Amino acid sequence: MDAITRIKQLGMPRRNNELWTFFPVNKIQAPEFPSECSCDEDFANEDDFAALLPVACNARKLVKTIADGENEMAMLKCNNDFGRTVLNIGKNAKASIEILDNKVMHEICAERFDINVAEGTELEIFFANPANDLPLTFRHFDIKQAANSTVHFANVLQDSGIGRISARVELNGEGANFDYRSLNILKGTASKHQRLTILHNAPSTVSTQFVRNILDESAYASYDGQVVVGNNCSQVNSSQLVNTILLSDGPSVSVKPVLKIYHDDVECTHGNTVGELDKDQMFYLTSRGIPADKAREMLTKAFAKELFLELPDGAAKKRLMQAL
């Protein structure tokens, strides 16, 4: 089934669809699709509207291959409203990929990334673009990891519009490790949403989902994460943690962690905290002559930077820290 047929079969996203629980689906305008799909791949099993949208709109596919054992850094930027990128990272390679925003003003932007990570490979993929006012953006990642591969996925989101990051990650080989870290710094009416599905399909695999939000005015953030541990997948370790600071009475956050575990020899956790800046810490700083605005800035920056401290030293960590 081609992407156009499948997306029409699914219809527009609805709030009763668990993939779109927290997203303001009324903001999505029904797109006009081409009469024919230029991609002949079978998408009969794809259920995410955002994952199908670039393909159904005949986005030109960019394929990038990094050979076995290579060490490469690259930047990717979509120059159209819809984009699709396929990354094939070879065995024992090391790659760092930064994703840049498309600066063209448009009603909707949708990108899809299909990433195949071979055995023993280390990949970091990240974005920390300056704030912009693009009204509606989707960015979907389909990641497949082989044995003993590591993916560090990190981002800073501070746009003023509505956005959704979705990812479907398959840990298909023993020793595969997926580490996801995301920071939302939002104010005004900004609305950012993250929807992750992590499939532990092999034993001794590890996944980490760590999200922090700094929200002000009428901003809204949501995290919807599902971890599935397959049968006979022993020694799996997975954690989900969302921490949120509300800087005023107006912002809000929604969090829905889901664990589906089909094996008993695993360690899977989830946690969620929501609060204000620590009053004792504020008092300590202001009592030593630091203005309240400066004290607040110091505490929020420390909260933000802590999220990325455990990333390996490299381009991603440097760029993300600079963005704060």
Phi, psi and chi 1 to 4 in degrees:
 res  aa     phi    psi   chi1   chi2   chi3   chi4
   1 MET       -  128.1 -177.9 -177.3  -62.4      -
   2 ASP   -77.9  170.2   66.4   35.0      -      -
   3 ALA   -66.7  -36.7      -      -      -      -
   4 ILE   -64.7  -45.7  -66.4  176.8      -      -
   5 THR   -61.5  -43.5  -57.7      -      -      -
   6 ARG   -66.9  -42.4  180.0   56.2  176.0  160.9
   7 ILE   -69.1  -34.0 -156.3  169.2      -      -
   8 LYS   -70.0  -33.8  -71.1 -178.7  176.1  179.5
   9 GLN   -65.9  -40.8 -175.8 -177.4   72.3      -
  10 LEU   -70.6  -36.4  -70.5  173.5      -      -
  11 GLY    79.9  179.1      -      -      -      -
  12 MET   -68.3  149.6  -64.2  -64.7  -68.2      -
  13 PRO   -58.1  142.7  -25.2   34.9      -      -
  14 ARG  -125.0  152.9  -59.0  -76.7 -171.7  -90.7
  15 ARG   -64.6  -23.4  -70.8  -64.7  -69.1  -89.6
  16 ASN   -81.9   -1.9   60.2   -2.5      -      -
  17 ASN   -84.5  123.4 -177.3  -28.6      -      -
  18 GLU   -62.5  -18.9   66.4  172.6   10.3      -
  19 LEU   -73.5  -15.6  -63.3  177.6      -      -
  20 TRP  -128.7   28.4  -62.5   87.2      -      -
  21 THR   -54.0  -45.5  -58.3      -      -      -
  22 PHE  -103.2   -5.1  -57.9  120.9      -      -
  23 PHE   -81.2  140.8 -165.6   86.9      -      -
  24 PRO   -74.9   78.4   27.8  -34.2      -      -
  25 VAL   -62.9  -20.2  -66.4      -      -      -
  26 ASN   -66.9  -14.0   60.7  -52.2      -      -
  27 LYS   -83.7   -9.2  -59.8  -66.0 -175.1  179.9
  28 ILE   -88.9  115.6  -51.9  174.3      -      -
  29 GLN   -83.2  139.4  -60.4  -62.8  -42.1      -
  30 ALA   -64.2  118.6      -      -      -      -
  31 PRO   -78.0  161.1   27.4  -30.9      -      -
  32 GLU   -96.6  123.6  -66.6 -175.6    8.9      -
  33 PHE   -97.0  152.7  -61.8  111.4      -      -
  34 PRO   -61.7  161.9  -17.7   29.6      -      -
  35 SER   -69.8  -27.7   57.2      -      -      -
  36 GLU  -135.3  150.1  -65.8 -176.2   -0.8      -
  37 CYS   -93.4  127.5 -169.8      -      -      -
  38 SER   -79.2  -11.9   61.3      -      -      -
  39 CYS  -100.0  128.4  177.7      -      -      -
  40 ASP   -98.2   12.7   59.7    1.9      -      -
  41 GLU   -70.8  156.2  -64.5  176.4   48.8      -
  42 ASP   -93.2  118.1 -177.2    6.5      -      -
  43 PHE  -114.3   27.1  -71.5   94.5      -      -
  44 ALA   -61.7  -26.6      -      -      -      -
  45 ASN   -98.9    4.0  -65.6  -38.5      -      -
  46 GLU   -86.6  125.5  179.4   58.9   74.4      -
  47 ASP  -109.9   -5.6  -65.9  -33.2      -      -
  48 ASP   -97.0  119.1 -165.3  -38.4      -      -
  49 PHE   -55.4  -43.6  175.7   88.8      -      -
  50 ALA   -66.6  -31.9      -      -      -      -
  51 ALA   -71.8  -30.9      -      -      -      -
  52 LEU   -84.3  -29.4  -72.4  163.3      -      -
  53 LEU   -55.2  -48.7 -173.2   56.0      -      -
  54 PRO   -61.9  -38.5  -18.6   30.8      -      -
  55 VAL   -69.1  -42.3 -173.6      -      -      -
  56 ALA   -65.5  -25.5      -      -      -      -
  57 CYS   -93.5   16.2  -69.8      -      -      -
  58 ASN    59.1   42.4  -75.4  -17.9      -      -
  59 ALA   -61.2  136.1      -      -      -      -
  60 ARG   -70.0  127.6 -174.4  166.9   62.4   93.0
  61 LYS   -83.6  126.3 -177.4  164.4   68.4  172.5
  62 LEU  -102.9  124.3  169.2   66.7      -      -
  63 VAL  -112.4  125.1  179.5      -      -      -
  64 LYS  -124.5  129.2 -179.8  173.6  179.2   57.5
  65 THR  -119.9  131.0  -60.9      -      -      -
  66 ILE  -110.0  122.4  -63.1  176.7      -      -
  67 ALA   -69.3  162.5      -      -      -      -
  68 ASP   -52.9  133.6  -66.0   -7.1      -      -
  69 GLY    75.4   -0.4      -      -      -      -
  70 GLU   -78.4  157.4  -70.5  -65.8  -49.9      -
  71 ASN  -123.2  112.1 -171.1  -23.2      -      -
  72 GLU  -141.0  144.5 -173.6  169.0  -24.6      -
  73 MET  -117.6  142.5  -62.1  177.8   62.1      -
  74 ALA  -152.0  158.5      -      -      -      -
  75 MET  -121.2  138.8  -72.0 -169.6 -128.5      -
  76 LEU  -120.6  135.8  -62.0  176.2      -      -
  77 LYS  -144.2  128.2 -179.2  178.0  180.0 -179.7
  78 CYS   -85.5  129.7  176.7      -      -      -
  79 ASN   -99.7    5.5  -67.3  -40.2      -      -
  80 ASN  -128.2  172.1  -60.8  -60.3      -      -
  81 ASP   -63.0  -31.3  -68.1   -9.6      -      -
  82 PHE  -124.6  136.1  -57.0  102.5      -      -
  83 GLY  -142.8  150.0      -      -      -      -
  84 ARG  -138.9  129.4 -174.5 -175.5 -179.0 -165.2
  85 THR  -127.0  133.6  -57.6      -      -      -
  86 VAL  -113.0  121.8  177.0      -      -      -
  87 LEU  -112.7  124.6  -63.2  174.1      -      -
  88 ASN  -115.2  108.3  -61.2  -51.9      -      -
  89 ILE  -101.7  117.7  -42.3  -65.3      -      -
  90 GLY   -70.0  171.0      -      -      -      -
  91 LYS   -61.5  132.8 -172.9  174.8 -179.4 -179.8
  92 ASN    59.4   21.7  -64.3  -40.1      -      -
  93 ALA   -83.8  166.7      -      -      -      -
  94 LYS  -134.0  122.8 -172.4  171.5 -176.5  180.0
  95 ALA  -137.9  146.2      -      -      -      -
  96 SER  -129.0  118.7  177.7      -      -      -
  97 ILE  -121.9  121.2  -51.1  -69.1      -      -
  98 GLU  -105.2  133.7 -179.5  175.0    7.7      -
  99 ILE  -102.9  124.2  -59.8  174.5      -      -
 100 LEU  -101.0  152.0  -55.2  178.5      -      -
 101 ASP   -78.1  149.5  -83.0  -10.7      -      -
 102 ASN   -79.6  124.8  176.2    7.7      -      -
 103 LYS   -90.6    0.3  -61.8  -58.7 -177.5 -177.0
 104 VAL   -71.7  132.9  177.7      -      -      -
 105 MET   -76.5  132.5  -70.4  -60.4  -64.1      -
 106 HIS  -159.5  167.3   41.4 -104.6      -      -
 107 GLU   -75.7  -31.6  -69.4  -59.1  -41.7      -
 108 ILE  -150.5  141.9 -175.3  171.2      -      -
 109 CYS  -129.5  130.8  170.0      -      -      -
 110 ALA  -137.3  126.8      -      -      -      -
 111 GLU  -125.9  145.8  -62.1  172.8   87.0      -
 112 ARG  -128.7  135.9  175.7 -176.4  173.4  121.3
 113 PHE  -124.9  119.9  -63.3   84.3      -      -
 114 ASP  -103.9  116.7  -65.1  -83.4      -      -
 115 ILE  -123.3  119.0  -55.4  174.6      -      -
 116 ASN  -109.5  117.4  -58.3  -57.8      -      -
 117 VAL  -111.8  116.0 -175.5      -      -      -
 118 ALA   -79.3  175.2      -      -      -      -
 119 GLU   -60.3  134.8 -176.9  177.7   -9.1      -
 120 GLY    74.6    8.1      -      -      -      -
 121 THR   -87.8  147.0  -70.0      -      -      -
 122 GLU  -118.7  122.2 -176.7  174.9   -8.2      -
 123 LEU  -127.5  133.4  167.8   66.8      -      -
 124 GLU  -117.4  131.2   58.9  179.1   20.3      -
 125 ILE  -129.6  130.4 -173.2  162.0      -      -
 126 PHE  -154.4  160.6   63.0   97.9      -      -
 127 PHE  -154.9  141.0   41.3   96.4      -      -
 128 ALA  -149.2   63.3      -      -      -      -
 129 ASN   -77.9  151.1  -65.1  -70.6      -      -
 130 PRO   -59.6  153.7  -20.6   31.0      -      -
 131 ALA   -59.5  139.3      -      -      -      -
 132 ASN  -140.3  173.6   62.2   57.7      -      -
 133 ASP  -114.8   31.9   55.4   -2.2      -      -
 134 LEU   -61.5  132.5  -62.0  178.3      -      -
 135 PRO   -71.3  -38.1   22.7  -31.5      -      -
 136 LEU  -150.0  120.2 -178.9   59.4      -      -
 137 THR  -132.8  137.7   58.9      -      -      -
 138 PHE  -120.7  139.6  -63.9  138.5      -      -
 139 ARG  -140.5  112.6 -167.8  168.0  -90.1  172.2
 140 HIS  -114.1  139.8  177.5   80.8      -      -
 141 PHE  -125.2  129.8  -63.1   83.7      -      -
 142 ASP  -116.9  108.1 -165.5  -70.7      -      -
 143 ILE  -118.1  130.0  -58.3  172.7      -      -
 144 LYS  -123.1  123.4  -64.8  179.0  173.2   61.5
 145 GLN  -115.4  133.9  -67.9 -175.7 -128.4      -
 146 ALA   -89.1 -177.5      -      -      -      -
 147 ALA   -59.1  140.8      -      -      -      -
 148 ASN    57.9   24.4  -61.7  -46.7      -      -
 149 SER   -94.6  155.1   63.7      -      -      -
 150 THR  -132.3  131.1  -61.4      -      -      -
 151 VAL  -122.6  122.3  172.4      -      -      -
 152 HIS  -103.2  113.1  -62.9  -74.0      -      -
 153 PHE  -114.2  119.8 -172.2  124.8      -      -
 154 ALA  -144.1  147.6      -      -      -      -
 155 ASN  -156.5  156.5   60.4   76.2      -      -
 156 VAL  -121.3  126.2  176.1      -      -      -
 157 LEU  -116.2  123.2  -57.6  175.5      -      -
 158 GLN  -143.6   27.0   48.1 -170.1  -15.6      -
 159 ASP   -73.6  164.0  -58.8  -16.7      -      -
 160 SER   -99.2   -5.0   59.8      -      -      -
 161 GLY   -95.9 -153.2      -      -      -      -
 162 ILE  -108.2  130.2  -58.8  171.2      -      -
 163 GLY  -144.0  155.4      -      -      -      -
 164 ARG  -140.3  128.6  178.9  179.5 -175.2  -97.0
 165 ILE  -107.6  127.3  -65.7  173.8      -      -
 166 SER  -126.9  146.5   54.2      -      -      -
 167 ALA  -146.4  138.0      -      -      -      -
 168 ARG  -121.7  115.2 -174.9  179.2 -170.6  -85.5
 169 VAL  -118.3  125.4 -178.3      -      -      -
 170 GLU  -109.3  117.1  -62.7 -178.1   25.1      -
 171 LEU   -95.8   94.9  -58.2  175.7      -      -
 172 ASN   -98.7   -4.2  -67.0  -34.2      -      -
 173 GLY  -133.1  146.6      -      -      -      -
 174 GLU   -57.0  135.0 -171.4  169.4  -15.1      -
 175 GLY    87.6    0.6      -      -      -      -
 176 ALA   -68.8  143.6      -      -      -      -
 177 ASN  -136.4  124.4 -175.2  -18.7      -      -
 178 PHE  -120.7  123.0  177.5   74.1      -      -
 179 ASP  -121.2  116.7  179.5   35.1      -      -
 180 TYR  -116.0  125.5 -179.6   88.4      -      -
 181 ARG  -135.5  125.9  -66.4  170.4 -171.8  -94.7
 182 SER  -138.6  138.0 -179.2      -      -      -
 183 LEU  -124.1  124.9  173.9   66.9      -      -
 184 ASN  -105.0  121.4  -70.1  -62.5      -      -
 185 ILE  -117.7   99.0  -54.5  174.8      -      -
 186 LEU  -128.7  146.1  -52.5  177.0      -      -
 187 LYS  -148.2 -174.7   60.0 -178.0 -179.9  179.3
 188 GLY    62.5 -133.2      -      -      -      -
 189 THR  -109.0   20.6   58.3      -      -      -
 190 ALA   -57.6  145.4      -      -      -      -
 191 SER  -142.0  114.4  173.2      -      -      -
 192 LYS  -125.7  138.2  -60.6  -60.8  172.3 -174.0
 193 HIS  -135.8  140.7  -52.0  -91.0      -      -
 194 GLN  -129.6  130.2  -61.7  176.6   63.7      -
 195 ARG  -130.4  109.7 -150.1  -58.1  172.6  175.0
 196 LEU  -118.3  141.2  -84.1   66.9      -      -
 197 THR  -127.5  117.8  -60.7      -      -      -
 198 ILE  -112.5  119.3  -44.6  -64.6      -      -
 199 LEU  -107.7  110.3  -56.3  173.0      -      -
 200 HIS   -86.7   97.7  -71.6  -96.9      -      -
 201 ASN   -99.9    5.2  -64.2  -30.6      -      -
 202 ALA  -145.0  155.6      -      -      -      -
 203 PRO   -70.8  162.7   23.8  -31.8      -      -
 204 SER    55.3   40.4  -59.8      -      -      -
 205 THR  -106.3  156.5   47.4      -      -      -
 206 VAL  -132.8  137.4  178.1      -      -      -
 207 SER  -139.5  142.4   67.4      -      -      -
 208 THR  -132.1  128.5  -56.2      -      -      -
 209 GLN  -123.8  112.2  -59.3   92.2   61.0      -
 210 PHE  -129.0  114.2 -168.0    2.9      -      -
 211 VAL  -125.3  137.0  177.4      -      -      -
 212 ARG  -128.2  142.2  -76.5 -168.1  164.1  177.1
 213 ASN  -125.5  135.3  -56.9  -54.5      -      -
 214 ILE  -121.9  107.2  -58.0  172.4      -      -
 215 LEU  -120.8  139.1  -52.5  178.8      -      -
 216 ASP  -139.9  165.2 -159.2   -1.5      -      -
 217 GLU    57.6 -117.5  -60.7  173.7   -3.4      -
 218 SER  -114.5   24.6  -61.3      -      -      -
 219 ALA   -67.6  154.9      -      -      -      -
 220 TYR  -139.5  134.1  176.6   44.6      -      -
 221 ALA  -132.7  147.7      -      -      -      -
 222 SER  -138.9  150.4   74.6      -      -      -
 223 TYR  -132.0  126.3  170.7   83.6      -      -
 224 ASP  -130.4  102.1 -174.8   -8.1      -      -
 225 GLY  -122.8  132.8      -      -      -      -
 226 GLN  -122.7  126.8  178.3  176.0 -108.7      -
 227 VAL  -114.8  126.5  173.6      -      -      -
 228 VAL  -119.9  121.5 -178.4      -      -      -
 229 VAL  -106.2  117.5  179.8      -      -      -
 230 GLY   -73.8  164.8      -      -      -      -
 231 ASN   -62.6  141.3 -167.9   22.5      -      -
 232 ASN    68.3   14.0  -62.7  -37.9      -      -
 233 CYS   -98.6   81.2  -66.0      -      -      -
 234 SER   -80.8  163.1   60.4      -      -      -
 235 GLN    59.9   31.7  -59.9  -64.5  -52.1      -
 236 VAL   -83.3  140.6  163.7      -      -      -
 237 ASN  -128.7  120.6 -170.5  -50.9      -      -
 238 SER  -140.1  141.0  178.4      -      -      -
 239 SER  -140.6  142.2   64.4      -      -      -
 240 GLN  -126.8  129.3  -60.3  178.0   77.9      -
 241 LEU  -143.4  128.3  178.2   61.3      -      -
 242 VAL  -125.0  123.4 -179.0      -      -      -
 243 ASN  -118.5  132.4  -58.0  137.0      -      -
 244 THR  -131.4  134.9  -57.8      -      -      -
 245 ILE  -112.0  125.3  -70.4  179.3      -      -
 246 LEU  -100.7  119.6  -57.2  178.1      -      -
 247 LEU   -88.5   -8.0  -62.6  178.2      -      -
 248 SER  -155.5 -175.1   59.4      -      -      -
 249 ASP   -82.9  -13.1  -65.9  -26.3      -      -
 250 GLY   -81.6  -37.9      -      -      -      -
 251 PRO   -73.9  166.2   27.8  -34.6      -      -
 252 SER  -148.8  161.3   57.8      -      -      -
 253 VAL  -143.1  144.9   60.7      -      -      -
 254 SER  -126.6  135.7  -60.2      -      -      -
 255 VAL  -135.1  131.6  177.1      -      -      -
 256 LYS  -138.4   92.0 -173.0 -179.2   79.0  171.6
 257 PRO   -85.1  139.1   29.2  -29.4      -      -
 258 VAL  -130.7  130.8  176.0      -      -      -
 259 LEU  -120.1  125.6  -63.1  174.5      -      -
 260 LYS  -121.2  106.4  -64.3 -177.0  178.4 -179.3
 261 ILE  -118.6  122.3  -57.9  171.6      -      -
 262 TYR  -113.9   24.8  -59.4   96.7      -      -
 263 HIS  -152.1  148.5 -166.7   74.8      -      -
 264 ASP   -97.8   -9.5   56.8    3.2      -      -
 265 ASP   -99.7   65.7 -175.8   16.7      -      -
 266 VAL  -140.0  166.4  -58.1      -      -      -
 267 GLU  -131.6  105.3 -176.7  176.6  -15.9      -
 268 CYS  -129.2  129.4  -63.6      -      -      -
 269 THR  -133.8  159.4   63.5      -      -      -
 270 HIS  -148.6  150.7   62.9   80.0      -      -
 271 GLY  -152.9  157.8      -      -      -      -
 272 ASN  -151.6  130.0  173.8   42.1      -      -
 273 THR  -130.9  143.1   64.8      -      -      -
 274 VAL  -137.3  131.9 -178.6      -      -      -
 275 GLY  -169.0 -173.4      -      -      -      -
 276 GLU  -100.9  175.0  -56.6  173.4  -15.5      -
 277 LEU   -60.5  142.7  -73.7  175.3      -      -
 278 ASP   -63.4  119.4 -169.9  -70.7      -      -
 279 LYS   -65.7  -35.4  -66.4 -179.3  178.9  178.5
 280 ASP   -65.8  -40.8  -69.9  -21.5      -      -
 281 GLN   -66.0  -40.1  -67.8  178.4  -13.1      -
 282 MET   -61.5  -44.4  -78.1  -69.5  -66.4      -
 283 PHE   -63.3  -41.8  175.4   78.2      -      -
 284 TYR   -59.0  -46.0  177.2   86.4      -      -
 285 LEU   -70.4  -45.5  -66.3  174.4      -      -
 286 THR   -68.8  -31.0   55.0      -      -      -
 287 SER   -69.4  -14.3   67.2      -      -      -
 288 ARG  -102.9   20.9  -81.3  150.1 -179.2   78.1
 289 GLY    89.2    5.5      -      -      -      -
 290 ILE   -84.5  125.5  -61.2  174.5      -      -
 291 PRO   -56.7  150.0  -23.2   33.3      -      -
 292 ALA   -58.7  -42.0      -      -      -      -
 293 ASP   -62.5  -40.1  -71.9  -11.8      -      -
 294 LYS   -69.3  -39.9 -178.9   63.3  175.5  176.9
 295 ALA   -62.6  -41.7      -      -      -      -
 296 ARG   -63.4  -41.9  172.1  170.2  152.9  157.2
 297 GLU   -63.4  -41.8  179.6 -175.6   -9.0      -
 298 MET   -61.9  -42.9  -68.6  171.2   62.6      -
 299 LEU   -70.5  -39.8  -68.3  175.5      -      -
 300 THR   -69.1  -37.0   54.4      -      -      -
 301 LYS   -66.2  -40.4  -79.4 -168.8  174.1 -177.8
 302 ALA   -63.0  -41.7      -      -      -      -
 303 PHE   -60.5  -41.3  175.2   79.8      -      -
 304 ALA   -70.6  -48.0      -      -      -      -
 305 LYS   -66.3  -30.3  -71.5 -175.3  175.4 -178.2
 306 GLU   -59.6  -29.7 -173.8 -179.0   21.4      -
 307 LEU   -59.4  -34.1  177.4   65.7      -      -
 308 PHE  -104.8    2.5  -57.3  119.6      -      -
 309 LEU   -62.3  -32.3  -72.5  178.4      -      -
 310 GLU   -84.2   -3.7  -66.6 -176.6    1.4      -
 311 LEU   -67.1  146.9  -72.4  176.0      -      -
 312 PRO   -64.2  147.4   21.9  -31.6      -      -
 313 ASP   -60.4  132.1  -67.5  -23.8      -      -
 314 GLY   167.9 -167.1      -      -      -      -
 315 ALA   -62.3  -41.1      -      -      -      -
 316 ALA   -64.3  -51.4      -      -      -      -
 317 LYS   -60.4  -42.8 -174.1  174.4 -176.9  177.9
 318 LYS   -62.4  -45.7 -178.4  178.7  178.9 -179.6
 319 ARG   -67.3  -41.7  177.4   70.6 -175.9   90.2
 320 LEU   -66.7  -40.6  -65.5  163.1      -      -
 321 MET   -65.4  -36.8  -70.4  -63.0 -166.5      -
 322 GLN   -64.7  -29.9  -72.3  174.6  -17.7      -
 323 ALA   -73.5  -13.0      -      -      -      -
 324 LEU   -91.0      -  -56.7  179.5      -      -
